[in-house]
Amino acid sequence: MLDRRTFLGTLGAGLAVAANPLPVAFANAPTENRLVFVVLRGGLDGLHALPPYADKNYQTLRPTLAIGVPGSENGALDLDGHFGLHPALKDLLPFYKRGEMIVIPASTTRYRNRSHFDGQNLLENGSGKPYGAPDGFLNRALTGLKAGDARLGLALGPAVPLILQGEAGVQAWARSKLPAVDEDFLGRLAQVYRRDPLFARALADARGSAKPDISMDDMQAPRGGDRFNLTAKAAAQLLAMDDGPRVAVMEMQGWDTHFGQERRLSNLFTELGRGMATFRDEIGGAWAKTTVIIVSEFGRTVSENGSRGTDHGTGGIAFLLGGAVNGGHIIGDWPGLTEAARYEGRDLNPVNAYEAIFKAALISQLGVSHSFLEDKVLPNSAAIEPWDGLFKTV
């Protein structure tokens, strides 16, 4: 197992780091609302998280992966008679029932190819194209707030992700000892160096293995545990402070499920749901003014592959949680799963835009002006209107 030491550097003026969730001064916050992004890296299969069990094509396209109907063994947790949650996401069901969660299927960014690196970069830079901006759209949004020297942004993890990089000062938090390098990263590293005996041997030795050839099964098996739960707890404690941050970003790795999807996603769903429940408990009274947006760089193929997994796709899913969310709904258009309805004949058609969600959240929850949003934060997206009705009105 590869362990990493904490690495927290500086990024721009005003960036400070904290190895533990200790009080830090963030005076003069221009809003009492909290906005949190959770980025699921690897491409979450939205059809597994939110199985459309009543769609007659669903079981046919996924003979081994399809989740059963509500009431069956390990069946979906019914939401509206058509869609249900994966049973491992049971900790999210109370959010939905309390009116604190919205689910938006068939959604993604403006990206239409299937590269993890390009997709994640576009998601975070907000320009509408990979590497179209050197900084992150959420950081640019912070520059539009009248915050003075307050560091309103908070990154949780070993490094500040692109979405929070830029001119505005942010705070970073990480545990003093970070978890093992994630399975997907090791798997890709092994593939890159599989024909280089020197590097393959070095990687194998570092993992305590005598074999230069590293099994993808060994590399990508989920390890479970409370990694995300601990991060969510720290985020909530910091965001709960009256003079604390107002915007935070958390990340989860391992969502690239080309094989063994049911086993792997069951573990990840459990971890995600537990983390969100902990976050709600720990943030206390600030929950009423909090929005959490959970997204991934793209979705997966509609049909399962021969390895009981799914491959890189297009249309994915978004979850909105929070006391500020006008929840208890599944919203947006549903294109269906027929071959004619699919994107390029293979993917869930991305008919709902992430950018519409982001715009609504930035305007409603942070008070970013519409003109600044269109000009600086999410440029070249004027055709995408902010989504109405996502948040409670006071």
MINUBA-369824 format. One record per residue (C-alpha): x negated, y, z negated. Coordinates in steps of 0.5 Angstrom, whole numbers, padded with zeros to 4 digits, always signed. Layout:
XYZ ...
***
This chain:
+0000+0000+0000 -0003+0007+0002 -0002+0012-0004 -0003+0020-0002 -0005+0025-0007 -0001+0031-0008 -0003+0036-0003 +0000+0043-0003 -0003+0049+0000 -0001+0056+0001 +0003+0058+0007 +0004+0066+0008 +0004+0071+0003 +0008+0070-0003 +0008+0062-0002 +0007+0059-0009 +0007+0051-0011 +0009+0048-0017 +0008+0040-0019 +0013+0040-0024 +0020+0043-0024 +0018+0049-0028 +0022+0056-0029 +0019+0060-0024 +0021+0068-0023 +0026+0069-0017 +0029+0076-0019 +0033+0080-0015 +0037+0074-0011 +0042+0078-0006 +0047+0072-0007 +0049+0067-0012 +0051+0062-0007 +0046+0056-0006 +0045+0053+0001 +0041+0046+0002 +0039+0042+0008 +0037+0035+0007 +0033+0032+0014 +0034+0025+0015 +0028+0023+0019 +0028+0018+0024 +0035+0019+0027 +0041+0016+0023 +0046+0012+0026 +0052+0016+0025 +0056+0010+0027 +0054+0006+0022 +0054+0011+0016 +0061+0013+0019 +0064+0007+0022 +0070+0008+0027 +0073+0001+0025 +0080+0003+0029 +0076+0004+0035 +0078-0002+0039 +0071-0002+0043 +0067-0002+0036 +0067-0009+0034 +0065-0011+0042 +0059-0006+0042 +0056-0009+0035 +0058-0016+0035 +0053-0017+0029 +0052-0010+0026 +0060-0007+0026 +0062-0006+0019 +0069-0009+0017 +0075-0006+0016 +0077-0004+0010 +0079-0009+0005 +0075-0014+0008 +0068-0017+0005 +0063-0011+0005 +0068-0007+0009 +0069+0000+0010 +0071+0005+0005 +0077+0008+0009 +0077+0016+0010 +0083+0017+0014 +0086+0011+0018 +0081+0011+0023 +0074+0012+0020 +0071+0010+0014 +0064+0010+0010 +0059+0005+0010 +0060+0001+0003 +0053+0003+0001 +0055+0010+0001 +0060+0009-0004 +0057+0015-0008 +0059+0020-0003 +0067+0017-0003 +0068+0021-0009 +0066+0028-0006 +0071+0026+0000 +0077+0025-0005 +0075+0031-0009 +0075+0036-0003 +0068+0037-0003 +0065+0033+0003 +0066+0034+0011 +0064+0029+0016 +0063+0031+0023 +0061+0025+0028 +0059+0026+0035 +0054+0032+0033 +0047+0034+0034 +0043+0040+0036 +0042+0042+0043 +0037+0037+0044 +0038+0031+0050 +0032+0027+0050 +0030+0022+0045 +0023+0024+0042 +0023+0024+0035 +0017+0029+0035 +0021+0034+0040 +0028+0033+0037 +0025+0034+0030 +0022+0040+0032 +0028+0043+0036 +0032+0042+0030 +0027+0046+0025 +0025+0051+0030 +0032+0053+0032 +0030+0056+0039 +0034+0051+0043 +0028+0047+0046 +0022+0043+0043 +0016+0048+0041 +0020+0054+0043 +0018+0058+0036 +0012+0057+0032 +0017+0058+0025 +0023+0055+0022 +0030+0058+0023 +0032+0058+0016 +0025+0062+0014 +0028+0067+0020 +0034+0067+0016 +0031+0069+0010 +0027+0075+0013 +0034+0078+0014 +0036+0078+0007 +0035+0084+0003 +0031+0080-0002 +0025+0084-0003 +0019+0080-0006 +0024+0074-0008 +0022+0068-0006 +0029+0065-0004 +0026+0059-0001 +0024+0052-0004 +0021+0046+0000 +0021+0039-0004 +0016+0035-0002 +0008+0034+0000 +0008+0040+0005 +0013+0045+0007 +0017+0043+0013 +0017+0047+0019 +0024+0049+0018 +0022+0053+0012 +0015+0056+0015 +0015+0063+0017 +0014+0070+0015 +0019+0069+0009 +0015+0067+0002 +0018+0060+0000 +0016+0056-0006 +0014+0049-0006 +0015+0043-0011 +0012+0036-0011 +0011+0030-0016 +0004+0030-0018 +0004+0023-0015 +0007+0022-0009 +0010+0015-0006 +0007+0011-0001 +0007+0013+0006 +0013+0012+0009 +0015+0005+0013 +0016+0009+0020 +0010+0013+0020 +0006+0007+0019 +0009+0003+0024 +0008+0008+0029 +0000+0009+0027 +0000+0001+0028 +0002+0002+0035 -0002+0008+0037 -0008+0004+0034 -0006-0003+0036 -0012-0004+0042 -0017+0000+0038 -0020-0006+0033 -0024-0001+0029 -0018+0003+0027 -0014-0003+0027 -0018-0006+0022 -0019+0000+0018 -0012+0001+0017 -0011-0006+0015 -0016-0006+0010 -0013+0001+0007 -0007-0003+0006 -0010-0009+0003 -0009-0014+0009 -0014-0018+0012 -0011-0018+0018 -0012-0012+0024 -0005-0014+0027 +0000-0011+0022 +0007-0013+0023 +0012-0008+0024 +0017-0012+0019 +0012-0011+0014 +0011-0004+0016 +0018-0001+0016 +0021-0005+0010 +0025-0001+0006 +0022+0000-0001 +0028+0002-0005 +0027+0006-0011 +0029+0013-0014 +0024+0017-0010 +0030+0022-0007 +0034+0021-0013 +0028+0025-0017 +0027+0030-0012 +0035+0031-0012 +0034+0032-0019 +0028+0037-0019 +0032+0041-0013 +0038+0042-0017 +0035+0044-0024 +0031+0049-0020 +0037+0052-0016 +0041+0052-0022 +0037+0057-0025 +0040+0064-0025 +0034+0067-0022 +0032+0061-0018 +0032+0060-0011 +0038+0060-0007 +0036+0056-0001 +0032+0049-0001 +0030+0043+0004 +0029+0036+0002 +0027+0030+0007 +0028+0023+0007 +0024+0018+0012 +0025+0011+0015 +0032+0012+0019 +0029+0010+0025 +0032+0003+0025 +0030-0001+0032 +0031-0008+0028 +0034-0010+0021 +0039-0004+0021 +0044-0007+0016 +0039-0009+0011 +0035-0002+0012 +0040+0003+0012 +0044-0001+0006 +0038+0001+0002 +0037+0008+0005 +0045+0010+0004 +0045+0007-0003 +0039+0012-0005 +0042+0018-0001 +0049+0017-0005 +0045+0016-0011 +0041+0023-0010 +0047+0027-0008 +0051+0025-0014 +0045+0026-0019 +0044+0033-0015 +0052+0035-0017 +0051+0033-0024 +0044+0037-0025 +0046+0043-0022 +0052+0044-0026 +0056+0051-0026 +0052+0053-0019 +0056+0047-0016 +0062+0051-0014 +0057+0056-0010 +0053+0050-0007 +0053+0048+0000 +0049+0041+0002 +0048+0040+0010 +0045+0033+0011 +0043+0032+0019 +0038+0028+0023 +0034+0029+0029 +0039+0025+0034 +0043+0019+0033 +0043+0012+0036 +0045+0008+0042 +0053+0006+0042 +0051-0002+0043 +0046-0006+0038 +0040-0008+0041 +0037-0016+0041 +0034-0014+0034 +0040-0013+0030 +0038-0005+0031 +0040+0001+0035 +0035+0005+0039 +0034+0012+0040 +0041+0016+0042 +0044+0023+0042 +0050+0024+0039 +0049+0023+0031 +0053+0026+0025 +0053+0031+0020 +0055+0031+0013 +0057+0038+0009 +0058+0037+0001 +0059+0042-0004 +0063+0046-0009 +0064+0051-0003 +0066+0046+0002 +0073+0046+0004 +0073+0039+0004 +0076+0032+0005 +0076+0032+0012 +0073+0029+0018 +0073+0034+0023 +0071+0036+0031 +0072+0032+0037 +0072+0025+0038 +0069+0022+0045 +0071+0015+0044 +0066+0009+0045 +0068+0007+0052 +0063+0007+0058 +0066+0013+0061 +0066+0017+0055 +0059+0016+0053 +0053+0020+0054 +0049+0017+0060 +0053+0011+0059 +0049+0009+0053 +0050+0014+0047 +0055+0017+0043 +0057+0024+0047 +0055+0030+0043 +0061+0034+0043 +0060+0037+0037 +0054+0042+0036 +0050+0043+0029 +0048+0050+0031 +0056+0052+0030 +0055+0049+0023 +0049+0052+0022 +0051+0059+0024 +0058+0058+0020 +0053+0057+0013 +0048+0062+0014 +0054+0067+0015 +0059+0065+0010 +0054+0062+0005 +0048+0067+0005 +0051+0073+0009 +0046+0073+0015 +0049+0078+0020 +0052+0075+0026 +0047+0080+0030 +0041+0078+0027 +0043+0071+0027 +0044+0071+0035 +0038+0075+0036 +0033+0072+0031 +0035+0066+0027 +0038+0062+0033 +0037+0065+0039 +0040+0063+0046 +0046+0060+0043 +0051+0065+0044 +0056+0060+0047 +0056+0056+0041 +0061+0060+0036 +0060+0059+0028 +0065+0053+0026 +0071+0056+0023 +0074+0053+0016 +0068+0050+0013 +0068+0054+0007 +0073+0056+0002 +0075+0063+0002 +0075+0067-0005 
***
